[in-house]
Amino acid sequence: MFEALDTSVFNGLALAMATLCIMVLATSIIPVLILESVGISKKITRNLVGIFCLAGFALWVYGMFYLDLISKFF
């Protein structure tokens, strides 16, 4: 029944979701750790996590469009 199923779509979605998770985690955890090591209070850094997550998502969207444009030229 599923012999002719193309799995490249699922592989692409899995890769996209994995890169999204990595990007959001990297852009939210690393700045918080740096700010806490510098001495910024935990209350401020906890409030900034949401902004860092949104920035990570925006960078991921930009990266996906950038990679799509690059793949069209090569």
N, C-alpha and C positions, 0 to 999 in steps of 0.2 A: 504494500500500500504506500509506503513512504520511500520506495526505492529511488524515485526520481526527484526527491526533495533536495533542493540546493541549500547546502549548509553554509555557504559563504555569507549569506545575509545574517545568520545567527552568529557567525564568527565575528563579523563586523560590528554587530550590536554589542556583543560581549567585550570586544576590544574598546569600543567607545565608552561603555559603562565603566570598565576598569580604569581607563585613562581619566574619566571624570572623577571617580573616587580618589585616585591618587592625586590629582591636581587639587581638588578641594581639601583633602587632608593635608597636603604639603603646604598649601597657602594659608591654612588656618592654624595648624599646630606649630609650625616652625616660627612664625612671627610672635606667637604667644609665648613660646619658650624663650625667645630672645628678649622680649619685653620683660618677662618675669626675672630673667637673669640680670638685666640692667637695674632692676629695682622698682619698676612700675607696679603699683598695687594690683592685687588679684582681681579686685572689683572692676577696675578699668579694663584689664586684659580680658576678663570674661565677657564684658560688654562688647569688646571689639571682635570677638570670634565670629559673629554673624556677618560683620562687614568683610572680614577676611574670607569667609566662605563665599559671599557674593562676588568678591574679587576673583577668587579661584574659578568660579563658574564662568565669569566673564572672560577670563583668560583662556579657559577651555573652549568656549564658543569661538573666540577669535582664532585659536589654534586650529580648530576643525575647519573653519572657512579658509584659513591660510593654507592648510594642507590640501584642501579640495582645489584651490586655485593653482597650487604648485603641480598637482597631479594632472591638471588639464594641459599644462604646457609641456610636460615631459612624457 
